[in-house]
Amino acid sequence: MSIFLTDQHTVLVQGMTGSEGRRHTARMLAAGTRIVGGVTPGRGGQQVDFDGTAVSVYDSVADAKAATGASVSVVFVPPRFAKAAVVEAIDSGLELVVVITEGIPVHDTTSFWSYADGSPTRIIGPNCPGLISPGKSNAGIIPANITQAGKLGLVSKSGTLTYQMMFELRDIGFSTAVGIGGDPVVGTTHIDCLRAFEDDPQTEAVVMIGEIGGDAEERAAEFIASSMSKPVVGYVAGFTAPEGKTMGHAGAIVSGSSGTAQAKKEALEAAGVRVGRTPSETAGLMREIAG
């Protein structure tokens, strides 16, 4: 099994006719993702060829869903149009919306996050690499050839660290790897993924990657202590980051002891999570548990 994304999901790409949308649609198709359409207003009726696979373009998500029955959208829409694109996907009742776009104003993210509340739509991101269930489906920009299907779950704030951990543990493999994004507001949290992995019979252990800033990792530690029976290994990026500076992701800022890597490490260890100080050390800890 896997979480959130299976080989039965059919996928739309909002912004498929743009350069990034085209590039990553080709990669997703090569990974076996069931892409059934693209959405670009004003280009409905066109088709885009991907190495012999013709994908139809629709003017709206509603049109695309009506024609294809799609249940998932991957959003490659520029930041100023991203809010409208996500709201359109929510209004169409899609099951999953994966927002790759970075640079979306937090006000816009908060708005579409609130709009989705109570709807059937799960949002992954924004500013994220998406998610992959190896051998089944890939929704986003995660390289599909760096790991295999297996028994580990992975939830990460960082895209590049997602890739590194998948590669480091490629011999064991993953049920699903989810890049939730590093913005201050994201649609799916560490806890959401941990809960899903806990309920997934294929997943036997979980790697959780966090980073400095905010208290998401501390809240995840509380959930792990109270609700997780499966072992969790963690890594927190930013042990050497200076205080008071934003580092990379918009959410990665620390003030005093709040939000520091050390504080997060201590909270996770208090919950029984083994925490590495480098990605490779973290992979080694997981190998001791699940290898």
C-alpha positions as CSV (number, residue, x, y, z in Angstrom):
1,M,0.0,0.0,0.0
2,S,1.0,3.7,0.1
3,I,-0.4,6.9,1.6
4,F,-2.3,9.6,-0.3
5,L,-1.2,8.5,-3.8
6,T,-1.7,5.1,-5.5
7,D,-1.5,3.7,-9.0
8,Q,-5.3,4.1,-9.3
9,H,-5.2,7.9,-9.1
10,T,-5.6,9.9,-12.3
11,V,-3.7,13.1,-12.5
12,L,-4.1,16.6,-14.0
13,V,-1.3,19.1,-14.4
14,Q,-2.3,22.7,-13.9
15,G,0.2,24.8,-15.9
16,M,1.2,21.8,-18.1
17,T,1.9,24.0,-21.1
18,G,4.5,26.1,-19.3
19,S,8.2,25.1,-19.4
20,E,8.3,23.6,-15.9
21,G,4.9,21.9,-16.4
22,R,6.0,20.3,-19.6
23,R,9.3,19.1,-18.2
24,H,7.9,17.5,-15.1
25,T,4.8,16.1,-16.9
26,A,7.3,14.1,-19.1
27,R,9.1,12.9,-16.0
28,M,5.9,11.9,-14.2
29,L,4.6,10.0,-17.3
30,A,8.0,8.2,-17.5
31,A,7.5,7.2,-13.9
32,G,4.1,5.6,-14.7
33,T,1.9,8.3,-13.4
34,R,-1.6,8.2,-14.9
35,I,-1.7,11.8,-16.3
36,V,-5.0,12.3,-18.1
37,G,-5.0,16.0,-18.9
38,G,-3.5,19.4,-18.5
39,V,-5.2,22.7,-17.6
40,T,-4.3,26.1,-19.1
41,P,-7.0,28.7,-19.5
42,G,-7.4,29.6,-23.2
43,R,-5.7,26.5,-24.5
44,G,-8.6,24.1,-24.2
45,G,-8.7,21.7,-27.2
46,Q,-5.0,21.5,-27.7
47,Q,-2.9,18.4,-27.2
48,V,0.7,18.2,-26.0
49,D,2.9,15.3,-27.2
50,F,5.2,13.6,-24.7
51,D,7.3,11.0,-26.6
52,G,4.3,9.7,-28.4
53,T,1.8,10.1,-25.6
54,A,-0.7,12.9,-26.4
55,V,-2.2,14.7,-23.4
56,S,-5.2,16.9,-23.9
57,V,-5.4,20.4,-22.5
58,Y,-8.5,21.9,-20.9
59,D,-9.5,25.4,-20.1
60,S,-10.5,24.6,-16.5
61,V,-10.2,22.0,-13.9
62,A,-14.0,21.5,-14.0
63,D,-13.8,20.7,-17.7
64,A,-10.8,18.4,-17.2
65,K,-12.5,16.5,-14.4
66,A,-15.7,16.1,-16.4
67,A,-13.9,14.7,-19.4
68,T,-11.4,12.5,-17.5
69,G,-12.6,11.8,-14.0
70,A,-9.3,12.9,-12.6
71,S,-8.8,12.9,-8.8
72,V,-5.4,14.6,-8.4
73,S,-3.9,17.8,-9.6
74,V,-0.3,18.9,-9.6
75,V,0.1,22.7,-9.7
76,F,2.9,24.4,-11.7
77,V,1.1,27.8,-11.9
78,P,3.0,31.1,-11.3
79,P,2.6,32.5,-7.8
80,R,0.2,35.3,-8.6
81,F,-2.2,32.8,-10.1
82,A,-1.7,29.9,-7.7
83,K,-4.4,30.8,-5.3
84,A,-7.1,30.9,-8.0
85,A,-5.7,27.6,-9.4
86,V,-5.9,25.8,-6.1
87,V,-9.4,27.2,-5.3
88,E,-10.6,25.9,-8.7
89,A,-9.2,22.5,-7.9
90,I,-11.0,22.5,-4.5
91,D,-14.3,23.6,-6.2
92,S,-14.0,20.7,-8.6
93,G,-13.8,18.2,-5.7
94,L,-10.4,16.8,-6.4
95,E,-9.1,14.4,-3.8
96,L,-5.5,15.7,-3.8
97,V,-3.9,18.9,-4.9
98,V,-0.1,19.0,-5.0
99,V,1.2,22.6,-5.1
100,I,4.7,22.7,-6.4
101,T,4.8,26.5,-6.8
102,E,7.2,28.5,-4.6
103,G,6.9,32.2,-3.7
104,I,3.2,32.1,-3.0
105,P,2.3,34.9,-0.5
106,V,1.5,33.4,2.9
107,H,-1.8,35.3,2.8
108,D,-2.8,33.4,-0.3
109,T,-1.8,30.1,1.1
110,T,-3.7,30.7,4.3
111,S,-6.7,31.6,2.2
112,F,-6.8,28.5,0.1
113,W,-5.9,26.3,3.1
114,S,-8.9,27.7,4.9
115,Y,-11.1,27.3,1.8
116,A,-10.2,23.6,1.7
117,D,-11.2,23.1,5.3
118,G,-14.2,20.7,5.5
119,S,-13.8,19.8,1.8
120,P,-12.7,16.4,0.5
121,T,-9.5,18.0,-0.9
122,R,-6.1,17.4,0.7
123,I,-3.4,19.9,-0.2
124,I,0.3,19.0,-0.3
125,G,2.6,22.1,-0.2
126,P,3.1,24.7,-1.4
127,N,6.8,25.1,-2.2
128,C,7.2,21.4,-2.1
129,P,8.6,18.6,-4.3
130,G,5.3,16.6,-4.1
131,L,5.1,13.0,-3.3
132,I,5.9,9.6,-4.7
133,S,4.8,6.1,-4.1
134,P,7.6,4.3,-5.9
135,G,6.5,1.9,-8.6
136,K,3.0,3.3,-8.5
137,S,2.7,7.0,-9.0
138,N,4.7,10.2,-8.8
139,A,3.0,13.6,-8.4
140,G,5.5,16.4,-8.4
141,I,9.2,16.8,-9.1
142,I,10.8,14.0,-7.0
143,P,13.2,11.9,-9.2
144,A,11.6,8.5,-9.7
145,N,14.8,6.5,-10.3
146,I,16.6,7.0,-7.0
147,T,14.8,4.5,-4.9
148,Q,12.4,1.6,-5.0
149,A,9.2,0.4,-3.4
150,G,9.8,-0.8,0.2
151,K,8.7,-0.6,3.8
152,L,9.8,2.9,4.9
153,G,7.8,6.1,5.0
154,L,9.3,9.5,4.6
155,V,8.0,12.9,5.5
156,S,10.2,16.0,4.9
157,K,10.1,19.7,4.8
158,S,13.1,19.8,2.5
159,G,13.0,18.8,-1.2
160,T,16.7,18.1,-1.6
161,L,16.9,16.2,1.7
162,T,14.0,14.1,0.6
163,Y,16.0,13.1,-2.4
164,Q,19.1,12.4,-0.4
165,M,17.3,10.2,2.2
166,M,15.5,8.3,-0.6
167,F,18.9,7.6,-2.2
168,E,20.6,6.7,1.0
169,L,18.0,4.1,1.9
170,R,17.2,3.0,-1.7
171,D,18.1,-0.7,-0.9
172,I,15.3,-0.8,1.7
173,G,12.8,1.4,-0.3
174,F,9.8,3.4,0.5
175,S,6.0,3.0,0.6
176,T,5.6,6.7,0.0
177,A,7.8,9.8,0.4
178,V,6.1,13.1,1.0
179,G,7.7,16.5,0.7
180,I,5.3,18.7,2.6
181,G,7.2,22.0,1.9
182,G,9.0,24.5,4.1
183,D,6.6,27.5,4.1
184,P,5.1,28.8,7.3
185,V,1.7,27.5,6.3
186,V,1.4,24.1,4.5
187,G,-1.6,22.0,3.6
188,T,-0.4,18.7,5.0
189,T,1.8,18.5,8.1
190,H,4.3,16.1,9.6
191,I,1.5,14.8,11.9
192,D,-0.9,14.2,9.0
193,C,1.7,12.0,7.3
194,L,2.8,10.3,10.5
195,R,-0.8,9.3,11.2
196,A,-1.2,8.0,7.7
197,F,2.0,6.0,7.9
198,E,0.9,4.6,11.3
199,D,-2.3,3.3,9.6
200,D,-0.5,1.9,6.5
201,P,0.3,-1.8,6.7
202,Q,3.2,-1.6,4.2
203,T,5.0,1.0,6.2
204,E,7.1,-0.4,9.0
205,A,9.2,2.6,10.1
206,V,9.3,6.3,9.3
207,V,12.0,8.9,8.6
208,M,10.9,12.4,9.5
209,I,13.0,15.4,8.3
210,G,12.4,18.8,9.8
211,E,14.3,22.1,9.9
212,I,14.7,25.1,12.1
213,G,11.9,27.5,12.7
214,G,8.4,27.1,14.1
215,D,7.2,24.3,16.3
216,A,6.0,21.7,13.8
217,E,8.6,19.2,14.9
218,E,7.8,19.7,18.6
219,R,4.2,19.1,17.9
220,A,5.1,16.0,15.8
221,A,7.1,14.7,18.8
222,E,4.0,15.0,21.0
223,F,2.0,13.0,18.4
224,I,4.7,10.3,18.1
225,A,4.8,9.9,21.9
226,S,1.1,9.5,22.2
227,S,0.0,7.8,19.0
228,M,2.8,6.1,17.1
229,S,3.6,2.4,17.5
230,K,6.1,2.3,14.6
231,P,9.7,3.4,15.0
232,V,10.6,6.9,13.8
233,V,14.0,8.3,13.0
234,G,14.5,12.0,12.6
235,Y,16.8,14.7,11.2
236,V,16.6,18.4,11.8
237,A,18.4,20.6,9.3
238,G,20.0,23.8,10.6
239,F,22.3,22.9,13.6
240,T,24.8,25.6,12.5
241,A,22.3,28.3,11.4
242,P,22.7,31.7,13.0
243,E,19.9,33.1,15.2
244,G,17.5,35.7,13.8
245,K,18.2,35.0,10.1
246,T,15.8,33.4,7.6
247,M,17.6,30.4,6.1
248,G,16.3,29.1,2.8
249,H,12.7,28.3,3.3
250,A,10.4,31.0,4.5
251,G,9.6,29.2,7.7
252,A,13.2,28.6,8.7
253,I,13.9,31.3,11.1
254,V,14.8,31.0,14.8
255,S,14.6,33.4,17.7
256,G,16.6,32.6,20.8
257,S,16.1,29.0,21.7
258,S,12.7,28.8,20.0
259,G,12.7,26.9,16.8
260,T,16.4,25.8,17.0
261,A,17.6,22.4,15.7
262,Q,18.8,21.5,19.2
263,A,15.4,22.2,20.8
264,K,13.7,20.1,18.2
265,K,16.2,17.3,18.6
266,E,15.6,17.3,22.3
267,A,11.8,17.2,21.9
268,L,12.0,14.3,19.4
269,E,14.4,12.3,21.5
270,A,12.2,12.8,24.5
271,A,9.5,11.1,22.4
272,G,11.7,8.1,21.7
273,V,12.9,9.3,18.2
274,R,16.5,8.6,17.4
275,V,17.9,11.8,15.7
276,G,20.9,12.0,13.5
277,R,23.1,15.1,13.2
278,T,23.6,14.6,9.5
279,P,21.4,12.9,6.8
280,S,23.9,10.1,6.4
281,E,23.9,9.4,10.2
282,T,20.1,9.5,10.1
283,A,20.0,6.9,7.4
284,G,22.4,4.8,9.4
285,L,20.1,4.9,12.4
286,M,17.2,3.8,10.3
287,R,19.3,1.0,8.8
288,E,19.9,-0.3,12.3
289,I,16.1,-0.4,12.9
290,A,14.8,-1.6,9.5
291,G,17.8,-2.9,7.6
